[in-house]
Each structure stands twice: as C-alpha cells, then as structure tokens.
Amino acid sequence: MDRPIRVGITHGDINGIGYEVILKMLGDERILELCTPVIYGSAKIAGFYRKMLDLPSVPLKQVENGESIVDGANNIINVIGEDVKVEPGVASEIAGQAAFASLERATADLKAGLIDVLVTAPINKHNIQSENFQFPGHTEYLEATIGDGNKALMVLCNDTVRVALVTTHLPIKDVPAAITKEAIIEKLRIFQRALARDYGIDAPRIAVLSLNPHAGEDGLLGTEEQEIISPAIEEAKAEGILAFGPYAADGFFGAGRFVKFDGVLAMYHDQGLAPFKTLAMDSGVNYTAGLPYVRTSPDHGTGYDIAGHGEASPDSLREALHLALDIFRNRQKEDECHRRPLRKQYVAKGSDKTIDLTKEE
C-alpha cells in the first residue's frame, strides 16, 4: 500500500463520551504518524464538545466524502445536519439516528475500499433501533452488511487475554437453547483462524468454559457439559483445533489459568465480559473476528453518567485503533505469503530429475 492506512471512526452516540474520547485520542499528534483518521460525524458537534470540555484544539479537515480523504490529516465527513440537538448524558431518538447515519456511511466506505479499517465509538443499542437497524449491536449489523456470508465472532482482548463469545446479546433465559455443539464448533473454527491470521499465533491454544456452575458437577448441576460442550471440543480437536475444557468459569480467571491459553471461549456475554472488564477495563478492545474487514471498538459503553464532564479516558479507543492497524498489517503479511507460495516439487524415485508440479508437461 502506497498510502497510509485509513482508519474510519464512527462518532457513536452523540450524547455520550464518543466525541470526547475521539478528540482526546487525536490530540496525540503521533496518531498521524501511524494512519489517516477519518471521522464520520459532525464538525459542528466536534467543536461543541471541544469548547464545552476546554480540550486542546485538534485540526479537523472537513472533506465532502470518502473520495476526498486527505492523507496526513485528521479528516471529518459530515453525515448529519447542522440542526441536530446535542444533550450530553441523555438517551434520545435523534442521537440514535445520528449514530446510525455515521455507521451506515462508514460501512459503505469500508466496503468500497475508501477506508481500510473501522473503529466504532459506543452506541446506545436501544435508541439506534429503526427500520434500517434491527440488530442487537454492531457485531450483528456488520455481519449482515459486510460479512459476505461469513459469520462474526465477538472477541474482547488486550495484551494478556482474549475472550470470545458463543452467544452475544441474548437474555439469560435464552442462552441454554443457543448453546449447541454446532454453534461451539463454528465459533472455535472462527476463533482459531482469527488467532492464527490476525494475531500471527501458530497453533493457538483455546480454553472452553462450561455453562453450568462447577462444570455441571458430572450432570448434577446440568448436562450441557456432558452432552454438548465436551463433544464439541472433541470434534474440534479432530479437526486440528487445540481446544481444551470445559473449565468451570467461576475460578478460571481468578486462578490465573487464562495465561496458559491464547484465547478463551465463553458461553455467554457476562460470563466472559465481567471478568475481562475487571482485568482490562481501560485497555480492553472489542474486536469483530471472522469478517473480511477489520473492525474494533473500545470495550466501554456510551458513558452517559460522565458525558460532558471531561472525565472520559481515551485509552480504550486508542488501543482499539492500534489493534485495528496491527490486524490489518498481519492480514497483509499473510496475504502476501500466500500470493507467492513455494512451488510444489518432488524427485522421482530412481531419478535425479526434479519435477515442478505447478507446470504442465
């Protein structure tokens, strides 16, 4: 690639902490040495938050569309009107509409190749709902719009732990029915491939958590471990995936067992995310694995309770940007290796002639 990596950044919920963390992150001039940021949002709202929070000025170059992006500058593409009302800390319908407008525009530019990776600021999963957005969250929306038939996998990660989820935004009462052998194997395949390609880990080791307390206590507290999870692990092993478990979830993280694995597959949202956020709240990143495009996000929410107070930390957003760049480069490296494979050759028995199998005789 002859130009810098272009990072599309959605503004998320305009009444949350999205603009605060974006502006604080871009206040570090070293970001421009790594990439070309492109904010999909509103220059007017960015100015509103900069003045309100008394943040250092960040030069933002307004461009008309993805074709007009200027490398070496902080770009901003206006995707909403000038009359949008901003109410820090308030969940409003107009904020949901603004969040979707940003996401829709950025996703289209990502698919068109005008930006290279996507970093999304937090949305309110309720107020963004509309005729155009009927999904539990970013992960499901991206799978449907830019997945090209591939299945997405939600992975929460930092430098020391990577946690993936079999089920994501489901009510607890619906989780057991969604835990099937097929679902677990599917997620293990995606996770194994992502760890190998996106992180460059050879033969990654994946720990699989149980669903029931104490891994079911041999069926006393539930039979999913015996009837579903363990058979799924064995079938994955037969495919060459290094999967282990199921491990009782209550002590797995507290005992530090996660450090022995390259990834952890949890059965449901809070089982994986509660311990992860305890370990890595400020440095955690939400990464969507399995798709042809790279998308990351900070692992926190809209932060309505601190919106407009100047207290939000940009650390998680910064880590999300760095991870997106790393994954993009790792994919480029793997694609380059596969683009020029070694020729398949062999020496016939009893002959000193080397035969090139890639050529027709």
N, C-alpha and C positions, 0 to 999 in steps of 0.2 A: 504494500500500500504506500503510495507516494505522499499522501496527505496524513495529518494527524487523525487519530481515532476520534470520531464524532460521537459524543455522548448526549443522547436526548434525555432531558429531565422534565418530568411532568410536575406541575405545581401542587397536585393533590387537592385537598380541601382548603379553599382559600381562607376559611375562618379558623384553621388550625395552625400548626407551627411550621407548615411547609415552606413558606417564603422566608421565615426566619432562619431555618437551618440551611436553605439553599444559599442565601446571601452570605451567611457566616462562612460556609464552605468556600464559596467563590472569592471571599475576601483574602484567601491564601493565594497569592499570585503564582505559586508553584503549580497549581492545578492546570494553568495554561501551558505549562511545560510538558504536561502529560497527555493532554487531549484538547479538543474543542468542545466546550459545553454549549448545549442548545436548550434553553428553557422554553417549554410550551406553556404560555400563560398570559400575563398582562404586565406590560411595563408600568402602567399606572398603579397597579396593586403592589408591584415590587417597590415602587417609590413610596407608596403609602407606608409599608412596613419599615422601610429603611429610615424614614423620618420619625415614625412613631417610636421605634426602638433605638433611635440615635445610633445606627450602625455606620461604620465607615463606608464611604461611597465605593460601590463596585461598578465599574464601567460596563454598561449593557448596550450592545449594538442591536437595535431593532432591525430585523430583516422580515421581508414580506412572507417568505415561505422556505421550504426545505431546499429549493434550488438556489436560494440566495445566501445560504450559510457562508459566513466568512471565517476561515480557519485562522487560529491565533487570537481569537476574540471571544468574549462571553456573549453569545447570541441570545436573543429573545424573540420568539414569534408570538404575536398577539392572536389568541384563539378565542377570546371573548370580548364583548362590547365594553365600551367605556363607562356605561352606566350601572355596572354590576355593583351591588351593595356589599361592602365588607363589614362583618360583625365578628371580631375576634372572640372565639370561645363559644359561638352559637352554631348549632347544627341547623342549617337552613336548606330549603329546596334549591335555591339559586346556587348555593355552594356546591351541591351535588351536581347540578347541571354544568357548572364551570369545571369541576373535576373530570367529568366525562368528556367534555369538549377537548380538554388537554390530552387525555389518554387516547381518544379516538384519533386526533391529529398526529400525535407522536407515533402511534402504532402504524398508521398508514405510511409515514415517512420511513419508519424502520423497515417495513416490508418492501418499500420502493428502493431501499439502499441509500437513501439520502442521509441517514444517520446509521451508526454501526451497532450501538448497544443502547439499551433503555434502562434508566434509573427512575423509579417512581416514588414520589413523595406520598405519604399516607392519605387514604381516602376514608370517608365515613361510609361503611357498607350499606347503611340504610338509606341515606339521603341521595345516594348516587343511582338508586334503582329507578328505572324508567322503561319505556317500551324498547329502548335501544340497549339497555344494560339490565339484564335479569340473571345476574350471576352472584354467587356468594362472595367473590372477591377478584382481585387482579389475576390470580393464577388461572382460574376457570375461564375468565374472559380472554386471556391471552392464548390459552389452549384452543379456544373456539375460533379466534380471529386470525392468529398467525401460526397455529400449530401444524398446519399442513398435514393433518391426520395423526400427528404424534401426540402422545399423552404427556401431560405435565406432571412434575413432581415438586412439591414444596420442600425446600431444604433450608433450614436455619443453620448458620455457620459463623464461626470466627476462626482465629488461628489455631485453636486447640480442639474444637469439637464441631461435628457436622451431624445434624439431626434431620432426618426425612420423615414424612408422614404418610401412612397408608390412607387415612381419611383426613380431610381438612376441616372445612367449616360445616360440621354437622352437629345437630343436637345430640347430646349424650345418649338419649333413648334410641337413636337411630344407628349408633355406632356398631353394636354387635352384628346386626344384619349385613352391614357393609364389609365386615371382616371375612373375606373369603380366601380360599387358597389361591385362586386365580389373581385376585387383587394384590396379595402379598408378593407373589412371584413377579407380577408385572412391575410393581414398584422396585423390587430388588434388581430386576434387569435394568431399569432406567437408572437407578442409583449407582449400580456397578459401572455402567457405561459413563455416567457423568463424572464419577471419581477418577476414572481412567483418562477420559478425554479432557475434561475441563480442569482437572487438578494435576494431571500427569502422574497419577499414582499407579504403579504396576501392581497387579493382583491385590486390589483393595480388600480389606477385611471389614465385614459388616456385621454388627451386633443387631439382633432382632429382639425387641421387647415383647413381653407377654401382654395379654389383655386383662386377665383377672389378677386379683391380689395373690402374691406368692406364687405366681405362675400356675395358678389353679389348684395347687396342692394335690396333684395326682387325681384331678377330677372332683375333689371335694368342693372347691370354690368356683367351678366352671370347667367345661370340657373343650373350649376353643383351642387351648394349647395342644391337647392331645389329638383332636380331630381335624384341626385346620392349620395352626401355625407351624407345628413340628413337621407335618407332611410337606408343607410349602417350603420349609428350609431344606429338607432332604431333596426335594425335586430341584431346587435352585442349585444345590451342591452338585447334583448330577449334570447340570449344565456348565459346571466350572465356576460358579459364583461362590466365593468364600463367605458364606453366611453361617452365623453361629447363634445358638439360643434354643428356645426363648428364655430370656432372662427376666426375673422379677423386676418390675420397674421401680419399686419403692426404694430399693437400696443401690440401684445400678449406678446412678450419678453420684450419690453421696459417698459411696465407697471408692470412687475414682476409677471404676472399671472402664469407663469410656475412653480413657487414654490409651488403652490397648487396641483400639479399633480405629479404622479410618472413617467410619460412619456408623450411625445408629439409626435403625428404622423403628419408629414408634407407631403404635396402632392408631392413636387419635391425637387431636390437636393439643390439648392441655397436658397430656401425658409427656409429650416431647418438648413443648414450648415453655411450660412452667419451670422445669429445671434448667433449660437452656438459657432463659432470660435471667435466671438467678445467677448463672455463671458468667453471662456475657451481655448484659443489658446495653452498655454503652458501645460495645464493639461488634454487636451482632448484626448479621445481614440476612435478609430473606432473599433467597436465590431460586429462581424457577428453572429447574433442570428438565431435560428431556425435549426441549423445543429447539427448532433450528436457529432461533435468535436468542441473544443474551439479554436477560432482564434481572435486575437486582433491586432491592429496596431496603431502607432501614427497617429494623425489626420492631420499631415502636409505632404507636398509633398517631392520631391527629393531635393529641395533647391539648384538647380544649381547655383543660384546667389551668394551663400555663400559657396559653396563646396570648400574645400581646404583652407579656411580662418581661421578655428578654432573657428568660431562663433556659431556653431550649439549647441542648448541645448538638452540634453538627457532626459529632464523632461517628455515629452510626451511618449517616448519609455519606460521609467521606469514605468510610470503609466499603460501603456499597459501590461507590464509584470505582475505587481501587480494585475491588473484586471483579467488577464487570470488565475492566481493562485487562486484568490477568487472564480471565477466562477467554476473552476474545483472542488474545495473543496465543494462548495454549491451543485453541482450536485452529488458528492459522498454522501453527507449527505442525500439528498432526496432519492437517490437510496437505501441507507441503510434502511431508514424508510420504504420504500415500499417493501423491501426484507423480512421484518418481520412484516407484518401487524397484528393488533389485530384480534383475532378470532371473527367471527360473531356469537353472541349468543342471545337467547331470552328465556323468561319464558312463557310457555303456559298458557293461561287463565284457572284459576281454578286449577293450579298445582304449586307445589313448585320445579318442576324439570327444571333445566337449560339445554337447548338443544344446542349443538355445531353444527352449520350449515355447518362447514367445514369437518365434519366427516360423513361417510356413516353409516347408521343404519344397 
